[in-house]
Amino acid sequence: MYITIAIPFYNAEDYLLEAIRSVFAQTYKEWELILIDDGSTDNSLKIANSIKDARVSVYSDGKNKRLAVRLNEVTKLAQYDFIARMDADDLMSPFRLEKQMEIFKANEDLDLVTCGNFSISNDTEIMGVRHHLSTSIDLAGLLNKKGSGVLHAAILARKKWFERNTYNVNLKTAQDYELWVRSAAKNDFKVFLMAEPLYYYREEGNVTSEKLLRAYKSERILFRKYATYNKFKLINKSILKTVIVRFLAVINKTDVLLRSRNNVINDKSKGIYKKDLEIIKNTLIPGIDL
């Protein structure tokens, strides 16, 4: 079964090639890669166009339409029945797609499979790990933010699911969380949560007070719309988080938020990550290295 891998990008010249290299490093070889530009003004598009491989397609209309629009476009462009997400500044384990597809083959009723993740710095140093506490999550779990959540960019899903559940292009933030909640509310969120960290999420500089405040505002809208139990408790908790983030921003301690999101990583996991990173770095890309 073939997979469409999608990497939307915008001004990602510093990390895009590494992300693509981790695609070529996959042990699962039946894939196409869609690189979709969102109006980059740096060298990102030049990098994408430099790749010479029949499995890679580059799309660019010169416009900045934002992520949700591009992800809906990916669903229309995808040739295959499975779509894997990935952000342009991240990496994924060489075994990610192989292991996620194994879950699909063993559970034909599933629509989505995600996994745990290593948090990494801009220079790929490992910072921590987040993994799921359960293999499933329902609407109540999503609203109560149980476990480590559903990591958007680590999703592998059936194309038909994305056709039924499109991204809300009117939202400027939390489009993924809104999609999970909206689909779960109509009982269309059959997801499997893998604990194994197969996605490497570059978080340094990404966890800002501005982003968090926008996300908390968006989540309160979802609580009001979809929560049936503990609605006011959820809203008040979100307001409290907003107050805490504003305070940490004032005293310039926002970095505390990043540390609090991750669990301590053990030596075995560090060793696995180091080996995977070495595989990625030694992978050659046609048109770039060949």
Steps between C-alpha positions, in 0.01 A plus 500: 500500500641832394510810721488868409737697722422871518735778612350849471770763543545872543848658529649176633838508325691423821327167564308387191779287357541311827127429509510368143807291579303326776236413239759340272635311804170318558511120507152511345574569134155520340436875510467823311610831650301820447691819579253788502631855523298769676656802337853473640731798452823318591676209325251232610339463158841484331600217735178310427542539124859373519385148587506265200280204583182388323331443836531867596257768382533872574202734494520879519259777403701782659224577750494490881174322579603356840521143623134394514442589135813313394406189694159490332682533167721204591194278534400588144852455363573169674513200266475237772259379767721596796636846582787563741552846648834660578616854579785653301720562805467154656643151450351153523645166595598281203252245638203734546296413192578130516380473860193717447397292199537184710235642734266567207547150360412350839200731556299552183235713674747777586511833318803662667823392670731735687806446718706642783776749437845612603529874556820624334687829482580692183833317475327159551605456862241295689308696766235259625231254406121491494297184458140392528355343813235307307454364147170684448333830583141623478334843500516534877869408497571756230317776686670414828841482330571152633845355431731678257229585251487404133810632328381648172814462290546135606163394359461229236137488384275361235438745217127430526505627859655830391241525224225468762674728748661807347696768684322821598681760287352788701707413807844654546608260773413157649361374169611149589341496846176641360498226235551222757225636727255563216546152353483332843176685572340324204659162591744507209835492681624140500861563597778282641759668723841337484717565804826451311668835414536479122470871428766758582337834577721810480352709783775746583358844435158360406342510845435873536260684725324649196432157349382356829265790568344463155466126555332546839255747350415249226457213744249701705288542189505121453415439866194722471387324183575135570540438874194351669658420837729724704468779243560782745781310671678462166449867414624616840806275474577651160465851642738407784757373248466831316574693819805281573640542147454877515683509835788283372532723195528809720784347705662353186462138613302359206764227457354335811199405288711300257671304778167423663363345179763226480589193700858410590659272241698189597834385359341223289273746322791739448693217337211415267464863397874532437501194271194621310652844455816344359293305245326820392822698468657227282201477265558641152248704303499492117575842358655615828762238582495287183 
